[in-house]
Amino acid sequence: MQHAVGAPLPPPHGSGQPGRSWAGQPAAAPWPGPDPAAAAAAAHEHGAVPPGAPVPPPPPAPPGAGPAPKAPLAPPPVPPSVSPPPSPSHNGGAPAPGWSQQPDAAPPSDGPAPVTAPVPPEQGTGATTLAVLLIGPAGAGKTTVARYWAARRRVPTAHVSLDDVREWVRSGFADPQSGWNEHSETQYRLARRTCGFAARNFLANGISCILDDAVFPDRPVVGLGGWKRHVGPGLLPVVLLPGLDVVLERNAARSGNRRLSDEEVASIHGRMAGWYGSGLPIIDNSKYDVPTTARVLDEALARAIASPPSF
């Protein structure tokens, strides 16, 4: 068998006898096997392809159906490896159903994003993430209003009461009604630090926080200044200060160690009057119920967001 000069030699046979042709087979008969080397030799011998021309891999149709296309002689193609389907962020692949067409689009968050822009006072604080300190004397309704306000906001909001944290101490609780001493001072200081840590933790996770405490204006470093250090510079203080008669009536309805004597209530209320002229928002809720007080509080906070008080 002769090949034209420069024609590529067929690859070695993987099976069968060397040099054997398919001369016994009719021209229109199907190809006897998938061996491309044997098919190339038979095509040159019978003149199906001019000498020197490469022979393509055998097509599924019989060789007499038409002229074979001219293509380089190559081994059988290797089936492509199976690759996983493209991810939604793949630049060249079609996005999976339900995914955004943008490659870097993030899935929606579990909750509403906080709004940092100021909102009109009549609309309240909206979806703003903020830290609030509700100040007032015993019987002002701080805890009740703070809990109500926190429970009805459109964004996650936590309520942390200083008195509740103080009463975590069960054995050895230093009750101020028994006299103010170094133990009660230490427990107050620890409770404030614990509340401040909790508030920072909530804020770091996108949860607003409202705290309540009887902070005195004549002790700014221990009271308001301490809360600002514990929580952060974005703390918004609001004073809840009803009339003395209302405070005395509410205190009389209390029980346990949270009920103070009338003298103590009057003394605390008198000291709280020092907040007038401080620049902090002050709400006289003497004639307000809890829902109305919470609404007025929200409006005061909206104004404080737009124009933060200096303290």
WODA-V819453 format. One record per residue. N is the residue number from 0. RES is the residue in three letters. SS is DSSP state (~ for helix, > for strand, _ for the rest). OMEGA is omega in whole degrees, -180 to 180 (* if undefined). D_FIRST is the distance of its C-alpha to the first C-alpha in Angstrom with 2 decimals. Layout:
BEGIN
n->{N:N}
res->{RES:RES}
ss->{SS:SS}
omega->{OMEGA:OMEGA}
d_first->{D_FIRST:D_FIRST}
END
This chain:
BEGIN
n->{0:1:2:3:4:5:6:7:8:9:10:11:12:13:14:15:16:17:18:19:20:21:22:23:24:25:26:27:28:29:30:31:32:33:34:35:36:37:38:39:40:41:42:43:44:45:46:47:48:49:50:51:52:53:54:55:56:57:58:59:60:61:62:63:64:65:66:67:68:69:70:71:72:73:74:75:76:77:78:79:80:81:82:83:84:85:86:87:88:89:90:91:92:93:94:95:96:97:98:99:100:101:102:103:104:105:106:107:108:109:110:111:112:113:114:115:116:117:118:119:120:121:122:123:124:125:126:127:128:129:130:131:132:133:134:135:136:137:138:139:140:141:142:143:144:145:146:147:148:149:150:151:152:153:154:155:156:157:158:159:160:161:162:163:164:165:166:167:168:169:170:171:172:173:174:175:176:177:178:179:180:181:182:183:184:185:186:187:188:189:190:191:192:193:194:195:196:197:198:199:200:201:202:203:204:205:206:207:208:209:210:211:212:213:214:215:216:217:218:219:220:221:222:223:224:225:226:227:228:229:230:231:232:233:234:235:236:237:238:239:240:241:242:243:244:245:246:247:248:249:250:251:252:253:254:255:256:257:258:259:260:261:262:263:264:265:266:267:268:269:270:271:272:273:274:275:276:277:278:279:280:281:282:283:284:285:286:287:288:289:290:291:292:293:294:295:296:297:298:299:300:301:302:303:304:305:306:307:308:309:310}
res->{MET:GLN:HIS:ALA:VAL:GLY:ALA:PRO:LEU:PRO:PRO:PRO:HIS:GLY:SER:GLY:GLN:PRO:GLY:ARG:SER:TRP:ALA:GLY:GLN:PRO:ALA:ALA:ALA:PRO:TRP:PRO:GLY:PRO:ASP:PRO:ALA:ALA:ALA:ALA:ALA:ALA:ALA:HIS:GLU:HIS:GLY:ALA:VAL:PRO:PRO:GLY:ALA:PRO:VAL:PRO:PRO:PRO:PRO:PRO:ALA:PRO:PRO:GLY:ALA:GLY:PRO:ALA:PRO:LYS:ALA:PRO:LEU:ALA:PRO:PRO:PRO:VAL:PRO:PRO:SER:VAL:SER:PRO:PRO:PRO:SER:PRO:SER:HIS:ASN:GLY:GLY:ALA:PRO:ALA:PRO:GLY:TRP:SER:GLN:GLN:PRO:ASP:ALA:ALA:PRO:PRO:SER:ASP:GLY:PRO:ALA:PRO:VAL:THR:ALA:PRO:VAL:PRO:PRO:GLU:GLN:GLY:THR:GLY:ALA:THR:THR:LEU:ALA:VAL:LEU:LEU:ILE:GLY:PRO:ALA:GLY:ALA:GLY:LYS:THR:THR:VAL:ALA:ARG:TYR:TRP:ALA:ALA:ARG:ARG:ARG:VAL:PRO:THR:ALA:HIS:VAL:SER:LEU:ASP:ASP:VAL:ARG:GLU:TRP:VAL:ARG:SER:GLY:PHE:ALA:ASP:PRO:GLN:SER:GLY:TRP:ASN:GLU:HIS:SER:GLU:THR:GLN:TYR:ARG:LEU:ALA:ARG:ARG:THR:CYS:GLY:PHE:ALA:ALA:ARG:ASN:PHE:LEU:ALA:ASN:GLY:ILE:SER:CYS:ILE:LEU:ASP:ASP:ALA:VAL:PHE:PRO:ASP:ARG:PRO:VAL:VAL:GLY:LEU:GLY:GLY:TRP:LYS:ARG:HIS:VAL:GLY:PRO:GLY:LEU:LEU:PRO:VAL:VAL:LEU:LEU:PRO:GLY:LEU:ASP:VAL:VAL:LEU:GLU:ARG:ASN:ALA:ALA:ARG:SER:GLY:ASN:ARG:ARG:LEU:SER:ASP:GLU:GLU:VAL:ALA:SER:ILE:HIS:GLY:ARG:MET:ALA:GLY:TRP:TYR:GLY:SER:GLY:LEU:PRO:ILE:ILE:ASP:ASN:SER:LYS:TYR:ASP:VAL:PRO:THR:THR:ALA:ARG:VAL:LEU:ASP:GLU:ALA:LEU:ALA:ARG:ALA:ILE:ALA:SER:PRO:PRO:SER:PHE}
ss->{_:_:_:_:_:_:_:_:_:_:_:_:_:_:_:_:_:_:_:_:_:_:_:_:_:_:_:_:_:_:_:_:_:_:_:~:~:~:~:~:~:~:~:~:~:_:_:_:_:_:_:_:_:_:_:_:_:_:_:_:_:_:~:~:~:_:_:_:_:_:_:_:_:_:_:_:_:_:_:_:_:_:_:_:_:_:_:_:_:_:_:_:_:_:_:_:_:_:_:_:_:_:_:_:_:_:_:_:_:_:_:_:_:_:_:_:_:_:_:_:~:~:~:_:_:_:_:_:_:_:>:>:>:>:>:_:_:_:_:_:_:~:~:~:~:~:~:~:~:~:~:_:_:_:_:_:>:>:>:>:>:~:~:~:~:~:_:_:_:_:_:_:_:_:_:~:~:~:_:_:_:~:~:~:~:~:~:~:~:~:~:~:~:~:~:~:~:~:~:~:~:~:~:~:_:_:_:>:>:>:>:>:>:_:_:_:_:_:_:_:_:_:_:~:~:~:~:~:~:~:~:_:_:_:_:>:>:>:>:>:_:_:_:~:~:~:~:~:~:~:~:~:_:_:_:~:~:~:_:_:_:~:~:~:~:~:~:~:~:~:~:~:~:~:~:_:_:_:_:_:>:>:>:_:_:_:_:_:_:~:~:~:~:~:~:~:~:~:~:~:~:~:~:~:~:~:_:_:_:_:_}
omega->{-176:177:177:-178:180:179:-180:177:178:178:-179:179:175:180:179:-176:-180:176:-178:178:-180:-176:-179:-177:176:-177:-176:-177:177:177:-175:-177:-176:-174:-178:180:179:179:179:180:-179:-179:178:-177:-176:177:178:178:180:179:179:-179:179:-178:179:174:-175:175:180:-180:178:-177:-179:-177:179:-179:-179:178:180:-180:180:177:-177:176:-180:-180:179:180:180:178:-179:179:180:179:-178:178:-180:-179:-180:-173:-175:-175:177:-179:179:-179:178:-179:179:178:179:-174:-173:-179:-179:177:-178:180:-178:-177:-179:179:-180:178:-177:-180:178:178:178:-178:-178:178:179:-177:178:-179:-178:173:-174:177:-174:171:180:-174:176:179:175:-179:179:-179:-177:-175:-179:-179:-179:179:180:-179:-178:-175:-173:177:-179:179:180:-178:180:176:180:-179:-180:-179:178:-179:177:-176:170:177:-177:178:-178:179:-179:-178:-180:179:178:-179:180:-179:-176:180:178:177:179:-178:174:-179:177:180:178:179:179:177:179:177:179:180:179:180:177:-178:179:179:175:-179:176:-177:173:179:176:-178:175:-178:-177:-179:180:175:-173:-178:-180:-175:-174:178:178:178:180:177:-177:-173:-179:-176:180:-179:180:179:176:-178:175:-171:174:179:-177:-180:179:-180:179:-180:180:179:180:180:-180:177:178:-174:178:176:-178:176:-180:179:179:-180:180:179:180:-180:178:179:180:179:177:178:176:-176:-180:-176:178:175:-179:-179:173:-177:-179:-177:-180:167:-175:179:180:178:179:178:179:176:-179:178:178:178:177:177:179:176:-180:-180:-175:178:177:179:*}
d_first->{0.00:3.83:6.85:10.28:12.77:14.92:12.93:13.69:11.47:11.95:14.84:14.85:15.27:18.95:18.75:16.75:14.33:11.44:7.93:9.98:9.71:12.95:12.70:16.23:17.75:19.54:18.77:22.13:22.14:22.75:20.19:20.13:20.64:21.29:18.29:17.04:13.88:12.75:14.01:12.02:8.58:10.14:11.61:8.71:7.21:10.89:12.04:14.68:14.25:13.78:11.04:12.54:14.98:15.62:15.88:19.31:20.31:20.57:23.92:26.33:26.16:23.55:20.62:22.08:25.36:24.55:22.24:20.94:22.87:21.32:21.84:20.55:18.20:20.68:21.45:23.68:27.13:29.82:32.88:35.80:38.56:41.73:44.51:48.20:49.66:51.15:54.79:57.46:57.57:53.84:53.62:50.52:51.10:53.36:56.67:57.56:60.28:63.76:62.78:63.77:61.30:62.26:60.06:62.99:65.48:67.51:68.65:72.26:74.90:77.11:80.20:81.50:81.06:84.39:85.93:87.35:88.87:92.62:93.73:96.99:99.84:100.36:96.79:97.25:94.68:91.81:88.71:89.66:89.07:92.29:94.68:98.32:101.43:104.24:107.57:110.92:113.92:114.20:114.59:112.88:110.11:107.29:105.32:105.75:104.73:101.80:100.42:100.88:99.27:96.26:95.65:95.51:93.29:89.98:88.09:88.18:91.50:93.13:96.84:98.14:101.87:103.52:106.08:103.39:101.60:104.92:105.62:102.42:104.68:106.33:108.07:110.08:109.95:112.31:114.13:115.68:118.54:119.66:119.91:117.54:116.52:113.69:111.83:111.85:110.85:107.90:106.73:106.98:104.95:102.27:102.15:101.66:98.81:97.17:97.54:96.13:93.09:92.52:92.86:90.32:87.89:88.28:87.90:84.77:83.21:84.31:87.41:90.76:93.79:97.55:100.00:103.77:106.42:110.06:109.50:112.70:112.96:115.23:112.52:109.53:107.81:107.93:107.42:105.52:104.16:102.98:101.16:99.47:98.23:97.06:95.25:94.31:95.53:94.48:97.16:99.35:102.89:105.12:108.74:110.09:113.87:116.10:119.88:121.77:123.27:119.83:118.48:121.51:121.10:117.40:118.04:120.74:118.19:116.06:116.24:115.35:114.88:113.75:117.25:119.36:123.07:124.47:125.48:121.97:120.51:123.05:122.36:118.60:119.02:121.29:118.80:116.00:118.04:117.07:113.69:115.43:114.82:111.76:109.31:107.60:107.35:110.29:110.55:113.91:112.93:116.51:116.23:112.48:110.85:107.61:105.20:107.16:107.23:103.47:102.94:105.28:103.52:100.14:101.60:103.14:99.80:98.08:100.63:100.15:96.38:96.99:99.66:99.52:102.92:103.56:104.88}
END
